[in-house]
Amino acid sequence: MRGVDKRDLPTKVCAHCQRPFVWRKAWERDWENVKYCSDACKKKKPMGPGKPKR
């Protein structure tokens, strides 16, 4: 077996939807700067405190 188990990969919380997401190979060089789980969340305006989640 090769690679790393998914449960052993680092995780972060999305700045927009507040859901956890796991490290991806595409983010290998820029993991420190990744803030969003997807391009869809990146395109949406950030939610401020007190606003309901959609």
VENDAGI-V93935 format. One record per backbone hydrogen bond with DSSP energy under -1.0 kcal/mol. NH is the residue of the N-H (numbers start at 1). CO is the residue of the C=O. If there is no record, write none. Layout:
# VENDAGI-V93935
{{NH/CO} {NH/CO}}
This chain:
# VENDAGI-V93935
{{8/5} {9/6} {12/21} {14/19} {15/35} {18/14} {21/12} {23/10} {27/24} {28/25} {33/30} {42/38} {43/39} {44/40} {51/48}}
